[in-house]
């Protein structure tokens, strides 16, 4: 049941038997699994999670302090659903899709009172609807019947709900309507409005899930260049405290090549969500020049909000993402962090006295994680369009221990792994992604796109960079024992090349406008210039030029300046010519 629906309770009101934090047990309640119920005299929203005989167990999405046995429990008979329609972009919700700005106005306070509800989208605002069908047309579930300009960036496509029968259009109205006004009427009596509801725990139907072959360009060199993710792909960003998980997700939300961004703050600190709320309206979308919030929907369930709502917030987020995917958009879903979501499941599981799994997490942890990530993908929709949901989840392992259950179960599911490293963060190397531990399983299916759209030798240059960095890792162990000067000159040169790869290619400065976003063409140019230096330097070394002369040429330090140049194409062309000329002049 969504917030916009009138709460109709079924007969047979139950009563509370016991209360244990967010878990309430009721008796004499006629309910089904996942039904939404209202608990206590204040009508706190909850969801049925277990039924055993006459005892119904409910997880309550609000604070239960003061709730006592004997108070009533009323059942709506409907599952937890979200309101889907125009107005979800440029909005911020809690974990069960209550708009926080509306609740603040209702209570005249920054803190939420219990039992306060508001519809997920404005039921009174009128939207300009333009039909794309006319009388006599035949429509089926999922078909687009009209368009509403939701924001300056996004056109909201009004669709036949998937659970409708469809049929022949009797009438299609043009003009301004509220989301509940019928805009298209079918001959079988079905009325299509701009708003529809959908249960959050049920995946929206599609025709087919396809292999993704287009990259989700992030503008981060280490991601696009070495460990790309596809549109419709899944990725995990694990890392210890302070290593840059949230900042990496913020960068992806700002610059990723997606039409829509759904950002789920799941149990994270309130100041991090505040940063998003303050920054995004002021930031410019690189694709359109409009505000980033015009294509963003935020779901904030911070660490001080009720734990049960944290469990539902990721489902709310991915249901909204699927809805925009059905319109043919590419959606990027950021979940920060899935560890807090798993901790919410662990708390509820322990209060249910279930048999714990590893480290106290429920035995079904892996199944729930897989259920979430499997809703991502590149799909052919019911209406013939193609859209994608890319799921990127941050993981917060205690002490940075990647062997803990949430990280390990996530690794079994996702195909891109961006491992954050506290040592790199302490050295001020950002993004602090460890290139030795990270990987992407999308490289082979994305290489044809990079070859066609960026450069024919994209894959070969990437492999050269990976091999060079791997060799540096092996050599560093020797260097720590005997020192750099004890190495042969060719290995010393390899270390120097790897240093330029680390400092000039993998590092990126989010505080410099020209470097905070790096297009694939610039990523390729930086790497190809470093490889030019590598090839010319080894030729000079083979010709007998001393290593000191090779590394001290004037052009070499400029390799670290390519990323910060406004006219980088001209700078790269001149630099490659200078490197070649200066090194060849040595022999």
Secondary structure, 3 states (H helix, E strand, C coil): CCCCCCCCCCCCCEEEEEEECCEEEEECCCCCCCEEEEECCCCEEEEEEEEECCEEEEEECCCCCCCCCCCEEEEEEEECEEEECCCCCCEEECCCCCEHHHHHHHHCCCCCCCCCCCCCCCCCCCEEEEECCCCCCEECCCCEEEEEECCCCCEEEEECCCCCCCEEEEEECCEEECCCCEEEEECCCCEEECCEEEECCCCCCCCEEECCCCECCCCCHHHHHHCCCECCCEEEEECCCCCCHHHHHHHHHHHCCCCEEEEEEECCCHHHHHHHHHHHCCCECCCCCCEHHHHEEEEEECCCCCHHHHHHHHHHHHHHHHHHHHCCCEEEEEEECHHHHHHHHHHHHHHCCCCECHHHCECCHHHHHHHHHCCCEEEECCCCCEEEEEEEEEECCHHHCCCCHHHHHHHCCCCEECCECHHHHHCCCCCCECCCCCEECCHHHHHHHHHHHCCCCHHHHHHHHHHHHHHHHHHHHHHHHHCHHHCCHHHHHHHHHHHHHHHHHHCCCCCCHHHHCCCHHHHHHHHHHHHHHHHHHHHHHHCCCCHHHHHCCCCHHHHHHHHHCCCHHHHHHHHHHHHHHHHHCCC
